[in-house]
Amino acid sequence: MLCASCGVQLVSETAPLCAYCGSPVKAPTQAQAPGVAPAPVSAAASGTRKKLLRLVPLVAIGLGALIIVGSHTRSISSVLSKALAFNSTAPAPSIHGDSSVISIVRNGVLKDYNMATVGRAFEGTFQNARWSSFETQKGVTVVQFDGTIPFDRLYENEEDAVALAEKRDKCVASLGFAKTLEEYENKKKDVYQLLQQAEGQRYDAYESYDAELQAAMSAKIEAARRNQLAAEQQAIEAANGQLAQCIKNTSMPVRLLPVTFQFILSADRKTFELGYVDKKFRPDRALPFIYH
């Protein structure tokens, strides 16, 4: 057998490479016997082969769909896991009393407000949630909810006068004018009292019959009055400007208002109803505010 590349006689027909040029040796193909036709392919085998060829693109599409669905499933599960992780970080309410009785209310729903349990609605609306239970002298079981809510959330369009006074007092103290706004206002009143005293001294001098003393006292008091009044007035105006700027630049302190609600359980402890609404709410507006 000769090498197909260089034409040199091969040392062995089973050798993988030509010993002369190093070209790979191709194994001899089995010659078909003369006069023998190739075996015919049956119609069934041909049809099966065509069906398999048709299935190839469908299988490819199916695999692609599985990959896409798998990626979306992973993204959805990721979002859910993040949401669950966020909810798990919320502070748990404090429970005081009979936990089995409290769970009846927390895990129950109110009539016309069955879109969420009482616990989720109240704990999602108010801060520092606290649940407790007790029995009245007549044996009525009461579950009480206590919490807090920021003033500006409960009264959106109203100014918190208490928080505003706290902010003003804070500015007055930080500027060194006084400890509180009330003390600062009293200091301004003292200026006008001094003015009245000066006027009184001048009239006292006029009551004497010494004309020179009258003139001297009048001139002295008038000069002192003008100088003192001008200085005090300038100081007050400057202080008022600084105070106004401080109040403008200081954020309003968040004041938390306490709230209380009570739920009355039936004698068999199977049902309950809202028995007491905090006075900060109108009875007909409390539940719409909490649930919406």
C-alpha positions as CSV (number, residue, x, y, z in Angstrom):
1,M,0.0,0.0,0.0
2,L,1.4,3.4,-1.0
3,C,1.2,6.7,0.9
4,A,-1.4,9.0,-0.5
5,S,0.8,12.0,0.1
6,C,4.3,11.1,-1.0
7,G,3.7,7.8,-2.9
8,V,6.3,5.8,-0.9
9,Q,5.5,2.2,0.0
10,L,4.2,2.0,3.6
11,V,6.0,-0.2,6.0
12,S,2.8,-1.4,7.5
13,E,-0.8,-0.9,6.5
14,T,-1.8,-0.6,10.1
15,A,0.6,2.2,10.9
16,P,-1.2,5.5,11.6
17,L,1.5,7.7,10.0
18,C,3.8,7.5,6.9
19,A,7.3,6.7,8.0
20,Y,8.7,8.9,5.2
21,C,6.6,12.1,5.2
22,G,4.7,11.7,8.4
23,S,1.3,12.1,6.8
24,P,-1.6,10.3,8.4
25,V,-2.6,7.1,6.8
26,K,-6.2,6.6,5.8
27,A,-7.6,3.2,6.5
28,P,-8.7,1.5,3.3
29,T,-12.4,1.5,2.6
30,Q,-14.2,-1.7,2.2
31,A,-15.0,-2.1,-1.5
32,Q,-18.5,-3.0,-2.4
33,A,-18.8,-6.2,-4.2
34,P,-19.5,-5.7,-7.9
35,G,-23.1,-6.2,-8.9
36,V,-24.4,-5.9,-5.4
37,A,-26.9,-3.0,-4.9
38,P,-27.1,-1.1,-1.6
39,A,-29.8,-2.2,0.8
40,P,-33.0,-0.3,0.2
41,V,-34.4,1.9,3.0
42,S,-37.9,1.0,4.0
43,A,-40.8,3.5,3.8
44,A,-41.4,3.2,7.6
45,A,-37.8,4.0,8.4
46,S,-37.9,7.0,6.0
47,G,-41.1,8.3,7.7
48,T,-39.6,7.9,11.1
49,R,-36.5,9.8,10.1
50,K,-38.7,12.7,8.8
51,K,-40.7,12.8,12.0
52,L,-37.5,13.0,14.0
53,L,-36.2,15.8,11.8
54,R,-39.5,17.7,12.4
55,L,-39.2,17.2,16.2
56,V,-35.7,18.8,16.4
57,P,-36.9,22.4,16.1
58,L,-39.8,21.8,18.5
59,V,-37.4,20.3,21.1
60,A,-35.1,23.3,20.7
61,I,-38.1,25.7,21.2
62,G,-39.2,23.8,24.3
63,L,-35.7,23.9,25.8
64,G,-35.6,27.7,25.2
65,A,-38.9,28.1,26.9
66,L,-37.8,26.2,29.9
67,I,-34.7,28.3,30.2
68,I,-36.8,31.6,30.0
69,V,-39.4,30.3,32.5
70,G,-36.7,29.2,34.8
71,S,-35.0,32.6,34.8
72,H,-38.4,34.3,35.5
73,T,-39.1,31.9,38.3
74,R,-35.8,32.7,39.9
75,S,-36.4,36.4,39.6
76,I,-39.9,36.1,41.1
77,S,-38.6,33.9,43.9
78,S,-35.9,36.5,44.5
79,V,-38.4,39.3,44.8
80,L,-40.6,37.2,47.1
81,S,-37.6,36.3,49.3
82,K,-36.7,40.1,49.5
83,A,-40.2,41.0,50.5
84,L,-40.3,38.3,53.2
85,A,-36.9,39.4,54.4
86,F,-38.2,43.0,54.6
87,N,-41.3,42.0,56.6
88,S,-39.3,39.9,58.9
89,T,-37.3,43.0,60.0
90,A,-40.4,44.8,61.2
91,P,-40.5,45.0,65.0
92,A,-42.8,42.4,66.5
93,P,-45.6,43.8,68.7
94,S,-45.4,43.2,72.4
95,I,-48.0,40.8,73.9
96,H,-49.2,41.1,77.5
97,G,-52.0,38.9,78.8
98,D,-53.7,35.8,77.5
99,S,-52.0,35.2,74.1
100,S,-54.7,32.8,73.0
101,V,-57.4,35.4,73.5
102,I,-55.3,38.1,71.8
103,S,-54.6,35.8,68.8
104,I,-58.4,35.6,68.3
105,V,-58.5,39.3,67.6
106,R,-55.1,39.6,65.9
107,N,-55.8,36.8,63.4
108,G,-59.5,37.6,63.0
109,V,-61.3,40.0,60.7
110,L,-63.9,42.7,61.3
111,K,-67.2,42.8,59.4
112,D,-67.0,44.9,56.2
113,Y,-63.1,45.0,56.6
114,N,-62.2,41.4,55.8
115,M,-59.4,42.4,53.3
116,A,-56.8,42.0,56.1
117,T,-56.6,40.7,59.6
118,V,-57.0,43.0,62.5
119,G,-53.3,42.5,63.5
120,R,-51.9,43.3,60.1
121,A,-54.2,46.4,59.7
122,F,-53.5,47.9,63.1
123,E,-49.8,47.0,63.3
124,G,-49.3,48.3,59.8
125,T,-50.9,51.6,60.6
126,F,-49.5,52.4,64.1
127,Q,-46.0,52.2,65.6
128,N,-45.0,50.7,68.9
129,A,-47.8,48.2,68.7
130,R,-48.8,46.6,72.1
131,W,-51.5,44.0,72.7
132,S,-53.0,43.2,76.1
133,S,-56.1,41.5,77.5
134,F,-58.1,41.7,80.6
135,E,-61.5,40.9,82.1
136,T,-64.0,43.3,83.5
137,Q,-65.8,42.8,86.8
138,K,-68.7,41.3,84.9
139,G,-66.5,38.8,83.2
140,V,-66.4,40.5,79.8
141,T,-63.1,39.7,77.9
142,V,-61.4,42.7,76.4
143,V,-58.4,42.8,74.1
144,Q,-56.7,46.2,74.0
145,F,-54.4,47.6,71.3
146,D,-52.1,50.5,72.1
147,G,-49.8,52.2,69.6
148,T,-48.5,55.6,68.4
149,I,-48.9,57.6,65.2
150,P,-47.1,60.8,64.0
151,F,-49.1,63.9,64.3
152,D,-48.6,64.9,60.7
153,R,-50.0,61.6,59.5
154,L,-53.1,61.8,61.6
155,Y,-53.7,65.5,61.0
156,E,-52.3,66.1,57.5
157,N,-53.6,69.7,57.0
158,E,-53.1,71.0,60.6
159,E,-50.0,72.6,62.2
160,D,-48.8,70.9,65.4
161,A,-48.8,73.8,67.8
162,V,-47.0,71.8,70.5
163,A,-44.2,70.7,68.1
164,L,-43.9,74.3,66.8
165,A,-43.5,75.7,70.3
166,E,-40.8,73.0,71.0
167,K,-39.0,74.1,67.8
168,R,-39.1,77.8,68.8
169,D,-37.9,77.0,72.4
170,K,-35.0,75.0,70.9
171,C,-34.0,77.9,68.6
172,V,-34.3,80.5,71.5
173,A,-32.0,78.3,73.7
174,S,-29.5,77.5,70.9
175,L,-29.1,81.2,70.1
176,G,-28.5,82.1,73.7
177,F,-31.4,84.5,74.0
178,A,-33.2,82.6,76.8
179,K,-34.1,79.1,77.8
180,T,-37.6,79.3,76.3
181,L,-39.6,81.5,74.0
182,E,-41.7,82.7,77.0
183,E,-38.6,83.9,78.8
184,Y,-37.5,85.7,75.6
185,E,-40.8,87.4,75.4
186,N,-40.6,88.5,79.0
187,K,-37.2,90.1,78.3
188,K,-38.7,92.2,75.6
189,K,-41.4,93.3,78.0
190,D,-38.7,94.5,80.4
191,V,-37.5,97.1,77.9
192,Y,-40.9,98.7,77.8
193,Q,-41.1,98.7,81.6
194,L,-37.8,100.6,81.7
195,L,-39.3,103.1,79.4
196,Q,-42.3,103.6,81.6
197,Q,-40.0,104.0,84.6
198,A,-38.0,106.7,82.8
199,E,-41.2,108.6,82.0
200,G,-42.2,108.4,85.6
201,Q,-38.9,109.8,86.8
202,R,-39.3,112.7,84.4
203,Y,-42.8,113.5,85.8
204,D,-41.4,113.3,89.4
205,A,-38.8,116.0,88.5
206,Y,-41.5,118.2,87.1
207,E,-43.4,118.0,90.4
208,S,-40.5,119.9,92.1
209,Y,-40.3,123.7,91.8
210,D,-36.6,123.8,90.9
211,A,-36.6,124.8,87.2
212,E,-33.0,123.9,86.7
213,L,-33.4,120.5,88.3
214,Q,-36.4,119.9,86.1
215,A,-34.5,120.8,82.9
216,A,-31.4,118.7,83.9
217,M,-33.4,115.7,84.9
218,S,-35.6,116.0,81.8
219,A,-32.6,116.2,79.5
220,K,-30.8,113.3,81.2
221,I,-33.7,111.0,81.3
222,E,-34.7,111.8,77.8
223,A,-31.2,111.1,76.5
224,A,-30.9,107.8,78.5
225,R,-34.4,106.8,77.3
226,R,-33.6,107.4,73.7
227,N,-30.2,105.6,73.8
228,Q,-31.5,102.7,75.8
229,L,-34.6,102.3,73.7
230,A,-32.7,102.5,70.5
231,A,-30.1,99.9,71.6
232,E,-32.8,97.6,73.0
233,Q,-34.9,98.0,69.9
234,Q,-32.0,97.1,67.6
235,A,-31.1,94.1,69.7
236,I,-34.7,92.9,69.6
237,E,-34.9,93.3,65.8
238,A,-31.6,91.4,65.3
239,A,-32.7,88.7,67.7
240,N,-36.1,88.4,66.0
241,G,-34.4,88.0,62.6
242,Q,-32.0,85.3,63.9
243,L,-34.9,83.5,65.6
244,A,-37.0,83.6,62.5
245,Q,-34.2,82.2,60.4
246,C,-33.5,79.4,62.9
247,I,-37.2,78.4,63.0
248,K,-37.2,78.3,59.2
249,N,-34.1,76.1,58.9
250,T,-35.0,73.8,61.8
251,S,-37.1,70.8,60.9
252,M,-40.3,70.2,62.8
253,P,-39.9,67.6,65.5
254,V,-41.9,64.4,64.9
255,R,-44.4,64.1,67.8
256,L,-45.9,60.7,68.3
257,L,-49.5,60.6,69.5
258,P,-50.7,57.6,71.6
259,V,-53.8,55.7,70.5
260,T,-55.9,53.1,72.2
261,F,-58.5,50.7,70.8
262,Q,-60.5,47.9,72.5
263,F,-62.2,44.8,71.2
264,I,-65.0,43.0,73.0
265,L,-65.1,39.2,72.7
266,S,-68.3,37.2,72.9
267,A,-68.9,34.9,75.8
268,D,-67.9,31.8,73.8
269,R,-64.8,33.7,72.5
270,K,-65.7,32.9,68.9
271,T,-66.5,36.4,67.7
272,F,-65.5,39.9,68.6
273,E,-66.3,43.5,67.8
274,L,-64.7,46.9,68.1
275,G,-65.9,48.3,71.4
276,Y,-63.8,51.5,71.9
277,V,-62.2,53.9,69.4
278,D,-59.6,56.4,70.5
279,K,-61.0,59.9,70.9
280,K,-58.5,61.3,68.4
281,F,-60.7,59.6,65.7
282,R,-64.3,60.0,64.7
283,P,-66.0,56.6,65.2
284,D,-67.1,56.5,61.6
285,R,-63.7,57.4,60.2
286,A,-61.3,55.3,62.3
287,L,-61.6,52.0,60.4
288,P,-61.5,53.6,56.9
289,F,-58.3,55.4,58.0
290,I,-56.7,52.2,59.3
291,Y,-57.7,49.9,56.5
292,H,-57.2,52.3,53.6
